């Protein structure tokens, strides 16, 4: 288990206002209903947000309900979500997740997660095939505004470069460490701002360090990174 990096909490306090100054503090907005968000997040795995939206919209246009998606031939679901990529994996995952929800709850409804303890809610979601820590946290944070911090590739990269977590932390370890050092009310805005930062400045290859507002607090920029 990874441990907090000394000074990481102070770094979070230092970089948060810099991110707000750069991108503006995101305001909470209502996202998709729970089951919709779950399916959309499965579609988002290993693809761009543009392709994920195209696939989700195509799925909703082709099928009148989630029950219809669940009962359709898997090939038809694959064809609908083709724009998201990996449709051969994602289509059966979506159908299996829907069947598991119906089997355990008697209906395709995840509203019960709104009041379940967060740890239990994450564990329940992660029992669904194809649902990992990030997907579970997105459903809880975006749909229910529950205190869970999703870690995608952008956030994982930035957290290690800046020095918020140890350089070899897994994404799951990074999630737990950030949740421990950040106030829950900041989970949502920090998540959104870090993703934007990762897309625009702290990109995977050739990061734009020369214009980064986090220079003074970044191990990577200071030559202390991995």
C-alpha positions as CSV (number, residue, x, y, z in Angstrom):
1,X,0.0,0.0,0.0
2,X,1.4,3.4,-1.0
3,X,1.8,6.0,1.7
4,X,1.3,9.7,1.5
5,X,4.3,11.6,0.2
6,X,5.6,14.1,2.8
7,X,4.3,17.5,2.1
8,X,1.6,16.2,-0.3
9,X,-1.2,17.8,1.6
10,X,0.6,21.2,1.5
11,X,1.1,20.8,-2.3
12,X,-2.6,20.2,-2.8
13,X,-3.4,23.4,-0.9
14,X,-0.9,25.3,-3.0
15,X,-1.9,24.0,-6.4
16,X,-5.7,24.1,-5.9
17,X,-5.9,28.0,-6.1
18,X,-3.5,28.0,-9.0
19,X,-5.8,25.6,-10.9
20,X,-8.8,27.8,-10.1
21,X,-7.0,30.9,-11.3
22,X,-6.1,29.1,-14.5
23,X,-9.3,27.3,-15.4
24,X,-12.0,28.8,-13.1
25,X,-13.6,26.7,-10.3
26,X,-16.1,24.2,-11.9
27,X,-19.6,24.5,-10.6
28,X,-21.6,21.4,-9.8
29,X,-24.0,20.4,-12.5
30,X,-26.5,17.5,-12.8
31,X,-25.1,14.6,-14.7
32,X,-26.8,11.5,-16.2
33,X,-29.1,9.3,-14.2
34,X,-27.3,6.5,-12.5
35,X,-27.7,3.6,-14.9
36,X,-27.1,5.9,-17.9
37,X,-23.9,7.2,-16.2
38,X,-22.7,3.6,-15.5
39,X,-23.1,2.7,-19.2
40,X,-21.6,5.9,-20.4
41,X,-18.6,5.4,-18.2
42,X,-18.0,1.8,-19.4
43,X,-18.1,3.2,-22.9
44,X,-15.6,5.9,-22.0
45,X,-12.9,3.3,-21.2
46,X,-9.9,3.6,-23.5
47,X,-11.5,6.1,-25.8
48,X,-12.0,9.8,-26.3
49,X,-14.9,11.8,-24.8
50,X,-16.1,12.5,-28.4
51,X,-16.3,8.9,-29.4
52,X,-17.8,8.0,-26.0
53,X,-20.6,10.5,-26.6
54,X,-21.2,9.3,-30.1
55,X,-21.5,5.7,-29.0
56,X,-23.8,6.5,-26.1
57,X,-26.1,8.6,-28.3
58,X,-26.2,5.8,-30.9
59,X,-27.1,3.3,-28.2
60,X,-29.9,5.4,-26.9
61,X,-31.2,6.0,-30.3
62,X,-31.2,2.4,-31.4
63,X,-32.8,0.9,-28.2
64,X,-35.9,2.3,-26.4
65,X,-34.8,1.2,-22.9
66,X,-32.0,-0.4,-20.9
67,X,-34.1,-3.5,-20.8
68,X,-34.0,-3.6,-24.6
69,X,-30.2,-3.2,-24.5
70,X,-29.9,-6.0,-22.0
71,X,-32.1,-8.4,-24.0
72,X,-30.7,-7.6,-27.5
73,X,-28.3,-9.8,-29.4
74,X,-24.8,-8.8,-28.3
75,X,-23.9,-8.2,-32.0
76,X,-26.6,-5.4,-32.2
77,X,-25.2,-3.7,-29.1
78,X,-21.7,-4.0,-30.5
79,X,-22.8,-2.3,-33.8
80,X,-24.4,0.6,-31.9
81,X,-21.4,1.3,-29.7
82,X,-18.8,0.8,-32.5
83,X,-17.6,4.4,-32.3
84,X,-16.3,3.9,-28.7
85,X,-13.9,1.2,-29.8
86,X,-13.4,-2.2,-28.1
87,X,-17.1,-2.9,-28.8
88,X,-16.4,-6.7,-28.5
89,X,-15.5,-6.2,-24.9
90,X,-17.8,-3.3,-23.9
91,X,-21.1,-4.7,-25.3
92,X,-21.1,-7.9,-23.2
93,X,-19.8,-5.9,-20.2
94,X,-22.8,-3.5,-20.5
95,X,-25.3,-6.3,-20.9
96,X,-23.8,-8.3,-18.0
97,X,-23.8,-5.2,-15.7
98,X,-27.5,-4.6,-16.5
99,X,-28.4,-8.2,-15.9
100,X,-26.5,-8.2,-12.6
101,X,-28.4,-5.0,-11.4
102,X,-31.7,-6.5,-12.4
103,X,-30.9,-9.9,-10.8
104,X,-29.8,-8.3,-7.5
105,X,-32.2,-5.4,-7.2
106,X,-35.2,-6.6,-9.1
107,X,-35.2,-3.6,-11.4
108,X,-32.7,-1.5,-13.4
109,X,-32.3,1.1,-10.8
110,X,-29.2,2.3,-8.8
111,X,-30.9,4.9,-6.6
112,X,-30.2,2.9,-3.5
113,X,-26.5,3.9,-3.8
114,X,-27.4,7.4,-2.8
115,X,-27.7,6.4,0.9
116,X,-25.4,3.3,1.1
117,X,-22.1,4.0,2.8
118,X,-19.6,5.1,0.2
119,X,-17.2,2.2,0.7
120,X,-20.0,-0.3,0.4
121,X,-21.4,1.5,-2.6
122,X,-18.0,1.3,-4.4
123,X,-17.7,-2.3,-3.5
124,X,-21.2,-3.1,-4.8
125,X,-20.5,-1.4,-8.1
126,X,-17.1,-3.1,-8.4
127,X,-18.7,-6.5,-8.3
128,X,-20.2,-5.7,-11.7
129,X,-17.9,-7.1,-14.5
130,X,-16.0,-4.3,-16.2
131,X,-16.4,-1.8,-13.3
132,X,-13.2,-0.8,-11.6
133,X,-12.4,1.9,-9.1
134,X,-12.6,4.8,-11.6
135,X,-16.0,3.8,-13.0
136,X,-17.5,3.2,-9.6
137,X,-16.2,6.6,-8.3
138,X,-17.5,8.4,-11.4
139,X,-21.0,7.0,-10.9
140,X,-21.0,8.0,-7.2
141,X,-19.5,11.4,-7.6
142,X,-21.2,12.6,-10.8
143,X,-24.6,11.1,-10.2
144,X,-25.0,11.2,-6.5
145,X,-22.4,13.8,-5.5
146,X,-20.9,11.3,-3.1
147,X,-17.4,11.7,-1.8
148,X,-15.4,9.5,-4.2
149,X,-12.5,10.7,-6.3
150,X,-12.2,9.2,-9.8
151,X,-8.6,8.9,-11.1
152,X,-8.3,8.7,-14.9
153,X,-5.0,8.7,-16.9
154,X,-4.6,12.5,-16.7
155,X,-5.1,12.7,-13.0
156,X,-2.8,9.7,-12.3
157,X,-0.1,11.2,-14.5
158,X,-0.3,14.7,-12.9
159,X,-0.4,13.3,-9.3
160,X,2.8,11.4,-9.9
161,X,4.6,14.2,-11.8
162,X,3.7,16.9,-9.2
163,X,4.6,14.6,-6.3
164,X,1.2,14.2,-4.7
165,X,1.7,10.4,-4.6
166,X,4.7,8.1,-4.9
167,X,6.0,7.7,-8.5
168,X,5.0,4.0,-8.7
169,X,1.5,4.3,-7.2
170,X,-1.3,2.5,-9.0
171,X,-4.4,4.4,-10.0
172,X,-6.3,2.8,-7.2
173,X,-3.6,3.8,-4.7
174,X,-3.6,7.3,-6.1
175,X,-7.4,7.5,-5.6
176,X,-7.2,6.5,-2.0
177,X,-4.3,8.9,-1.2
178,X,-6.0,11.9,-2.8
179,X,-9.3,11.1,-1.1
180,X,-7.3,11.1,2.2
181,X,-5.6,14.5,1.6
182,X,-8.4,16.5,-0.1
183,X,-11.6,17.8,1.5
184,X,-14.6,15.9,0.0
185,X,-16.2,19.2,-1.2
186,X,-13.2,19.7,-3.4
187,X,-13.3,16.3,-5.0
188,X,-15.5,17.3,-7.9
189,X,-13.8,20.6,-8.9
190,X,-10.3,19.2,-8.4
191,X,-11.2,16.2,-10.6
192,X,-12.5,18.4,-13.4
193,X,-9.6,20.9,-13.2
194,X,-6.9,18.2,-13.2
195,X,-8.4,16.6,-16.3
196,X,-8.5,19.9,-18.1
197,X,-4.9,20.5,-17.0
198,X,-3.9,17.1,-18.3
199,X,-5.5,17.7,-21.7
200,X,-4.1,21.2,-22.2
201,X,-0.8,21.5,-20.4
202,X,0.4,18.4,-18.5
203,X,0.0,16.1,-21.6
204,X,1.5,12.6,-21.7
205,X,4.3,13.4,-24.2
206,X,6.2,16.6,-24.2
207,X,4.3,18.3,-21.4
208,X,4.1,22.1,-21.8
209,X,6.0,22.8,-18.6
210,X,7.1,26.3,-19.8
211,X,3.5,27.6,-19.4
212,X,2.4,25.4,-16.4
213,X,1.1,27.3,-13.4
214,X,2.2,24.5,-11.1
215,X,5.9,24.8,-11.8
216,X,7.0,25.9,-8.3
217,X,5.3,22.9,-6.8
218,X,6.0,20.2,-9.4
219,X,8.7,17.5,-8.8
220,X,8.8,16.7,-12.5
221,X,9.5,20.3,-13.4
222,X,12.1,20.7,-10.6
223,X,13.9,17.6,-11.8
224,X,12.9,15.5,-8.8
225,X,10.3,13.4,-10.5
226,X,10.6,9.8,-11.7
